[in-house]
Amino acid sequence: MYKATVNSKTFEIESIADEMFVNGSPFKWDIAKISDGYFHILYENKSYRTEVVDTDASTKTITIKINGKKYPVQLKDKFDLLLDKMGMSNAAAGKINNIKAPMPGLIIDLKVQPGDVVKIGDQVLILEAMKMENILKSSGEGIVKNVKVKKGDRVEKGQVLVEF
């Protein structure tokens, strides 16, 4: 079982004994590979030229072009569906709520301010601990809501430094 979301419409796709079903109904089509990433599809006596434009394995998204029009398709396999059902969706995995001090130290530089958009790996601040400068980087994505420290502040381990 798979779920595909295209333009906010979700389709359940299932393959049983060499037959494909979409939303519980049989799906009859003829598909022929022309070359890598290019296909020709016949469906309900209509012809479609299809190209796989982009694939992103980390987000399980593909972009296809059908007769010149692009469509982003979000895919979920049986494991994604099971995680969703159990309330353990991976959707929020890249989001962060805050950054805490990993050790006691001194804030020697701030790289963000409220309103900044932060991506994974972006530098957030520099913390001096045991005479070493430690660059704290973002482990996820978010928009800075509040910077709870300022340059020159002493912080304790576990103290919230930046909120998203």
Secondary structure, 3 states (H helix, E strand, C coil): CEEEEECCEEEEEEEECCEEEECCEECCCEEEEEECCEEEEEECCEEEEEEEEEEECCCCEEEEEECCEEEEEEEECHHHHHHHHCCCCHHHCCECCEEECCCCEEEEEECCCCCCEECCCCEEEEEEECCEEEEEECCCEEECCEECCCCCCEECCCCEEEEC
